[in-house]
Amino acid sequence: MTIEEYRIMLGWSKQQLADAAGVDIVTIYNALDPNKRIYKATASKIAMGINKGLKDRQMPEIKYTDLDGLQFAD
C-alpha cells in the first residue's frame, strides 16, 4: 500500500500523519509526490508513524520497504 492509502485507511489528515511520524507537513507532501525522492530514514519515520495507527487497530506493523510508490534519494 502507498502512504496515502495507509493515511486514508487510518482516517488521518496529512498533518496527523506528519505529527505521528515526527516530520513536518512538507515532508509528507514530498513523500506523496511521485516526482520527489525521499531518504530511507524519512520513509522509516513515516512507516513508524503509520505503525502507531496500525497498532491502535491491532494490525501488523510495516517497514518502510512495505510502502509502495516511493522514490529514494539514497
C-alpha positions in Angstrom: 0.0 0.0 0.0 1.1 3.6 -0.5 1.5 6.2 2.2 -1.7 7.8 1.0 -3.6 4.5 1.1 -2.5 3.9 4.7 -3.3 7.5 5.7 -6.9 7.2 4.3 -7.3 3.8 5.9 -6.3 5.2 9.3 -8.7 8.2 8.8 -5.8 10.7 9.3 -5.2 14.1 7.8 -1.8 14.7 6.3 -1.0 16.8 9.4 -2.0 13.9 11.7 0.4 11.6 9.8 3.2 14.2 10.0 2.7 14.5 13.7 2.6 10.7 14.3 5.8 10.4 12.2 7.6 13.3 13.8 8.1 15.1 10.5 6.8 18.3 9.1 3.9 18.5 6.7 6.1 19.5 3.7 7.9 16.1 4.2 4.6 14.3 3.9 3.8 16.2 0.7 7.2 15.4 -0.7 6.8 11.7 0.1 3.4 11.7 -1.6 4.7 13.4 -4.7 5.8 10.7 -7.2 8.3 13.1 -8.8 10.2 13.7 -5.5 12.7 11.5 -3.8 13.0 11.0 -0.1 15.6 9.5 2.1 15.1 6.0 3.5 15.4 7.4 7.1 12.5 9.7 6.3 10.5 6.8 4.9 11.3 4.9 8.0 9.9 7.7 10.2 6.7 7.8 8.2 6.4 4.0 8.5 6.8 4.2 12.2 4.1 6.9 12.4 1.8 4.7 10.4 2.6 1.8 12.8 1.2 3.9 15.6 -2.2 3.9 13.9 -1.9 0.2 12.9 -1.1 -0.7 16.5 -4.2 1.1 17.7 -6.2 -1.1 15.3 -4.3 -4.3 16.3 -2.9 -4.6 12.8 0.6 -5.9 11.9 3.4 -3.4 11.7 5.1 -2.4 8.5 8.6 -1.4 7.4 9.5 1.4 5.1 10.2 -1.2 2.4 6.5 -2.1 2.5 5.4 1.3 1.3 4.6 1.3 -2.4 5.4 4.1 -4.8 8.4 5.8 -3.1 11.5 7.0 -4.9 14.6 7.0 -2.7 17.3 9.7 -2.7 19.9 7.3 -1.1 
